[in-house]
Amino acid sequence: MSDDALIAELERQRAFARQYFAYLDALGRGVVPGGRRPNFSEVTRPLTDILARHPVFGRGGEIFFALKPLYLHPWYVPRVLLPVMLGSDAPSSVAWLHRVFSIVSAELHMVAAVHGLEVEEPLNLANRVRLVPLTAAPDSPNLRSLAGGYQAIPVSVIDIGLAMPPTIAVFGMGTVAGSTDFEAGKSVYDNAFNAILQAARAFTLTDGGAPVVGKSWTDFVDPELTAAEFGQVWTVAHFEGSPSPGPLKVDGEALAWAERYLRMDSQLRPSVDVVLDRLNLARRRRSPGDKAIDGGICLEALLGDDSPQELTYRLQLRAALLLGTTLPERQEIRKAVRDLYRLRSKVVHGRARRSEDNAPDAQCASRGLEICTQAVRAIVRVNAPPDFATWELMGRPPDNNGV
């Protein structure tokens, strides 16, 4: 079976292909075409048979690049080959298919929607994540699908935090070897996704920042390989709670805090990650009691240890020593932490409802989260773990600088 038979059949299928993909385009624009939907599998069966007997294309198979698949079975190929032919000619499309079948590695980037963050121009972060406005993101079918969702959806029917166009995070994954083993590229995928999660988490260090990562996917950098994709594959958002109702506008100060986090000592980062994830979630909670629960976890992760001494007392003392420079300041901080824990205890033990309208509880939770923010900033700023025993013996952190 030579290329000549394949080229001839492609030419024979041209009129049908034009009709079929025009039909799909109309559906995508919300127009219901008249008549029956063309039966793609039935009409293209001769093309599938030729591909199955071809010495190169007949072997089919699947190849994965960091979990991103290319489906090369004869049954799938007509669905990508015919659109390519409509954009050129039959011989050129067959030559393109030969190049696709010869691919052993591909350059990829991961792309994700970040909700609760707004950038006016592209920003490059220290961990190689690039943040861009939605309108400046690298084009792909997935990107167009995401962008289209912000053109006609009424705000009233979806969460307000998801109604606003997201910032797009892009991480270059480099050149990735293809494999028939789906799991072979998992570590490359995980590293890219974790970098984007870190980028979103970093902006929690700002006042009120609570960005979350929504839908994400990987794209081929080479448009020839993008054309070979069958369907769209993405990872759905899996963050807890609701997205932030208003985006954080990234300015110089926000970027500076994010860069401090991204350049932190790797041994210090795990405990700080727990704090930032809980602080992020707390800011998106509606109930003051739920905010207090997450705020308590923040303080315990940041200021707690394995000491048998009573936990709440230690947290009050350490927060006061870390953040206060005068006795009245320390007294106010100690009281705020104590009140936060009292609110937390009332909710945990069922003595308070999770009301959003209780003004004193809302004020208590708000002040508690301010202290959480200031405390984690103090640790990130000096990029070193606290020496609690020295603090308590001296009555203050050394030089009152947070460590």
C-alpha positions in Angstrom: 0.0 0.0 0.0 1.7 3.2 -1.2 1.0 6.9 -0.4 -0.6 7.2 -3.9 -3.7 5.3 -2.8 -4.0 7.4 0.4 -3.6 10.6 -1.6 -6.3 9.6 -4.1 -8.7 8.7 -1.3 -8.1 12.0 0.5 -9.0 13.9 -2.6 -12.2 11.8 -3.0 -13.1 12.7 0.6 -12.5 16.5 0.2 -16.1 17.5 -0.4 -17.4 15.4 2.5 -14.7 16.8 4.8 -15.6 20.3 4.0 -19.3 19.6 4.7 -18.6 17.7 7.9 -16.3 20.2 9.5 -18.5 23.1 8.5 -21.3 21.3 10.3 -19.2 21.0 13.5 -18.1 24.6 13.3 -21.7 25.7 13.1 -22.5 23.6 16.2 -19.6 25.2 18.0 -21.0 28.6 17.3 -24.4 27.6 18.7 -26.1 27.2 15.3 -28.0 24.0 14.6 -27.6 23.1 11.0 -30.5 21.7 9.0 -30.5 18.0 8.0 -28.9 14.9 9.5 -25.5 15.0 11.0 -23.1 13.4 8.5 -21.9 9.9 9.5 -18.2 10.4 9.7 -17.2 6.8 10.5 -19.3 5.4 7.7 -18.1 7.8 5.0 -14.4 7.6 6.0 -14.3 3.8 6.3 -12.4 3.5 3.0 -9.8 6.0 4.2 -9.5 4.1 7.5 -9.0 0.8 5.6 -6.2 2.3 3.5 -4.5 3.7 6.6 -4.7 0.3 8.3 -2.9 -1.4 5.4 -0.3 1.3 5.0 3.3 0.1 5.9 3.9 3.1 8.2 0.5 4.3 9.3 -1.0 0.8 9.8 1.0 0.2 12.9 -1.0 2.9 14.8 -0.5 3.0 18.5 -0.4 5.7 21.2 2.5 7.8 22.2 2.7 10.0 25.4 4.7 13.1 26.1 4.5 13.9 29.8 1.0 12.4 30.0 0.0 14.2 26.8 -1.3 11.6 24.3 -1.1 11.4 20.5 -3.6 8.8 19.2 -2.2 7.3 16.0 -4.6 4.4 15.4 -6.1 4.3 11.9 -9.5 4.9 13.3 -8.4 8.3 14.9 -6.1 9.5 12.1 -8.9 10.6 9.6 -10.3 13.0 12.2 -7.0 15.0 12.2 -5.8 14.2 8.7 -8.8 15.6 6.8 -8.7 19.0 8.5 -5.0 19.3 7.6 -5.8 18.4 4.0 -8.5 21.1 3.8 -5.9 23.7 4.8 -3.4 22.5 2.1 -3.5 19.6 -0.3 -3.5 15.8 -0.2 0.2 15.2 -0.8 1.2 17.8 1.7 -1.1 16.3 4.3 0.4 12.9 3.8 3.9 14.3 4.2 2.7 15.9 7.4 1.4 12.6 8.7 4.8 11.0 8.0 6.5 13.7 10.1 4.0 13.1 12.9 4.7 9.3 12.9 8.5 10.0 13.0 8.3 12.1 16.2 10.3 10.8 19.1 10.3 13.9 21.3 8.4 17.1 21.5 8.7 20.5 23.2 5.8 21.2 25.6 4.5 23.8 27.9 1.9 23.5 30.6 -0.9 26.1 30.7 -3.3 26.9 33.6 -6.0 29.3 34.4 -5.2 31.2 37.7 -8.3 32.7 39.3 -8.1 35.6 41.7 -5.0 37.2 40.0 -4.8 40.0 37.5 -1.7 41.0 35.5 -1.5 43.8 33.0 1.6 42.6 31.2 3.6 39.3 31.1 5.6 38.6 34.2 8.4 36.0 34.6 8.7 34.5 38.0 11.8 33.0 39.7 10.5 29.4 39.2 10.2 29.8 35.4 6.4 30.3 35.5 5.2 33.1 33.2 2.0 35.0 34.0 0.2 36.6 31.1 -3.3 38.1 30.6 -5.8 35.8 29.0 -5.6 37.7 25.7 -1.9 37.3 25.5 -1.7 33.5 26.2 -0.3 31.1 23.7 -3.0 30.0 21.2 -4.3 26.5 21.2 -7.7 24.7 21.0 -7.8 24.4 24.8 -7.0 28.1 25.2 -9.7 29.1 22.7 -12.2 26.9 24.5 -11.4 28.5 27.9 -11.6 32.0 26.5 -14.9 31.3 24.8 -16.4 30.6 28.1 -16.0 34.2 29.2 -17.9 35.7 26.2 -21.5 34.6 26.8 -22.0 33.1 30.3 -24.3 35.2 32.5 -22.6 36.2 35.7 -25.7 35.4 37.6 -25.5 31.6 36.9 -21.9 31.0 38.0 -19.7 31.8 40.9 -18.6 35.4 40.6 -15.0 34.4 41.2 -15.1 32.2 38.0 -17.0 34.8 36.0 -14.0 37.1 35.7 -11.3 36.2 33.1 -8.3 34.5 34.7 -4.7 35.1 34.4 -2.9 32.4 32.4 0.2 30.7 33.9 2.6 29.1 31.4 5.5 26.8 32.4 8.0 25.6 29.7 8.5 21.9 30.1 11.3 21.7 27.6 11.8 18.8 25.1 10.1 15.6 26.4 10.8 12.1 25.0 7.8 10.2 23.8 6.9 6.9 25.3 4.3 4.2 24.9 4.2 4.0 28.7 1.7 6.5 30.1 3.5 6.8 33.4 6.9 7.5 31.9 6.5 11.2 31.9 4.6 11.6 35.1 7.4 13.3 37.0 7.9 15.9 34.3 4.1 16.6 34.4 4.1 16.8 38.2 7.0 19.2 38.3 5.3 21.5 35.9 2.0 21.5 37.7 3.7 22.0 41.1 5.6 25.0 39.7 2.3 26.6 38.7 0.7 25.8 42.1 3.7 27.4 43.8 3.3 30.5 41.6 -0.3 30.9 42.7 0.5 30.1 46.3 3.2 32.7 46.4 0.8 35.6 46.0 -1.0 34.6 49.2 1.7 36.6 51.0 0.1 39.8 49.8 -2.8 41.4 51.7 -6.0 39.6 50.8 -4.4 37.6 48.0 -6.1 34.1 47.5 -5.4 32.9 43.9 -6.3 29.4 42.9 -5.4 27.2 40.0 -8.3 26.2 37.8 -8.3 24.2 34.6 -4.8 23.2 33.3 -3.4 21.4 30.3 -0.3 20.7 28.3 0.3 22.0 24.8 2.7 21.2 22.0 4.9 24.1 21.1 5.0 22.9 17.5 1.7 23.7 15.7 2.2 20.7 13.5 1.8 18.4 16.5 -1.1 20.5 17.8 -2.9 19.7 14.6 -2.4 16.0 15.3 -4.3 16.1 18.6 -7.5 14.2 18.7 -10.0 16.0 21.1 -9.0 18.1 24.1 -7.6 16.8 27.3 -7.2 18.9 30.5 -7.1 18.7 34.3 -10.1 20.1 36.0 -9.8 22.6 38.9 -9.7 20.8 42.3 -9.2 23.6 44.8 -11.4 23.6 48.0 -14.0 26.3 48.7 -15.0 29.2 46.4 -12.6 31.3 44.3 -11.8 34.8 45.5 -14.6 37.2 44.4 -12.2 39.9 43.3 -8.8 39.4 41.7 -5.5 40.6 43.2 -3.9 43.2 40.9 -0.2 42.3 40.8 1.9 45.3 41.5 5.6 45.7 42.5 5.0 44.9 46.2 2.9 41.7 45.4 5.6 40.6 43.0 8.4 41.2 45.5 6.6 39.0 48.1 6.0 36.3 45.5 9.7 36.3 44.6 10.7 36.0 48.2 8.6 32.9 48.6 9.9 31.3 45.4 13.5 31.9 46.5 13.1 30.4 50.0 15.2 27.7 51.5 13.8 24.4 50.3 13.9 22.9 53.9 11.7 25.8 55.2 9.2 25.8 52.4 7.0 22.7 53.5 5.8 24.3 56.7 5.3 27.6 55.0 3.3 25.9 52.2 0.9 24.5 54.8 0.5 28.0 56.2 -0.1 29.7 52.9 -2.5 27.0 51.7 -4.6 27.4 54.8 -4.4 31.2 54.8 -5.5 31.2 51.1 -8.5 28.9 51.9 -9.4 31.0 55.0 -9.6 34.2 52.9 -12.1 32.5 50.6 -14.2 31.2 53.5 -17.5 32.9 54.1 -18.0 32.0 57.8 -15.9 33.7 60.5 -15.8 30.4 62.4 -14.3 28.6 59.4 -11.8 31.4 58.9 -10.8 30.9 62.6 -10.3 27.1 62.1 -8.0 27.7 59.2 -6.3 30.6 60.9 -5.6 28.3 63.9 -4.0 25.7 61.6 -1.8 28.5 60.1 -0.5 29.5 63.5 0.1 26.0 64.7 2.0 25.1 61.5 4.2 28.2 61.7 4.7 28.7 65.4 3.9 25.4 67.0 6.3 22.6 67.9 6.4 19.3 69.9 6.6 21.0 73.3 4.2 19.6 75.9 3.4 23.1 77.1 -0.2 24.3 76.5 -0.5 25.0 72.7 -2.7 28.1 72.7 -0.5 29.9 75.3 2.6 29.1 73.2 1.1 30.5 70.1 -0.1 33.7 71.8 3.4 34.2 73.2 5.3 33.5 70.0 3.1 35.6 67.8 3.4 38.5 70.3 7.2 38.1 70.4 7.5 37.8 66.6 5.3 40.7 65.7 5.2 43.1 68.6 7.9 45.7 69.4 6.3 47.3 72.5 4.4 45.8 75.4 1.0 47.2 74.3 1.5 45.8 70.8 2.3 42.4 72.3 -0.6 42.5 74.6 -3.0 43.3 71.7 -1.5 40.5 69.5 -1.7 38.0 72.4 -5.4 38.9 73.0 -6.2 38.7 69.2 -4.7 35.2 69.0 -6.6 34.1 72.2 -9.9 35.4 70.8 -9.3 33.6 67.5 -8.9 30.4 69.3 -12.0 31.0 71.4 -14.0 31.5 68.2 -12.4 28.4 66.7 -13.2 26.3 69.8 -16.9 27.5 69.7 -17.3 26.3 66.2 -15.4 23.0 66.6 -17.4 22.1 69.7 -20.7 23.2 68.2 -21.3 26.2 70.5 -21.5 28.7 67.6 -23.2 28.6 64.2 -21.2 29.3 61.1 -22.9 32.6 60.5 -21.5 35.1 58.0 -23.3 38.0 59.6 -21.9 38.0 63.1 -19.9 41.3 63.2 -17.8 40.7 66.3 -16.8 37.2 65.1 -16.1 38.6 61.6 -13.8 41.2 63.1 -12.1 38.6 65.3 -11.4 36.3 62.3 -10.2 39.2 60.2 -7.7 40.3 62.8 -6.6 36.7 63.3 -5.9 36.3 59.6 -3.9 39.6 59.6 -1.7 38.1 62.3 -1.3 34.9 60.3 -0.2 37.0 57.3 2.3 39.1 59.3 3.7 36.0 61.0 4.3 34.1 57.7 5.8 37.2 56.1 8.2 37.6 59.0 9.5 34.0 58.5 9.7 34.3 54.7 11.4 37.7 54.9 14.4 36.3 56.9 14.3 32.8 55.1 15.2 30.9 58.3 13.3 28.7 60.8 12.4 30.3 64.2 14.4 29.5 67.3 11.6 29.4 69.8 13.6 28.5 72.8 15.9 31.5 72.3 12.9 33.8 71.8 11.3 32.8 75.1 14.6 33.0 77.1 15.4 36.5 75.7 11.8 37.8 75.8 12.1 38.6 72.0 13.5 37.3 68.8 17.2 38.2 68.4 17.4 41.7 67.1 13.6 41.6 66.9 13.9 40.6 63.3 11.8 37.5 63.4 14.3 34.7 64.0 
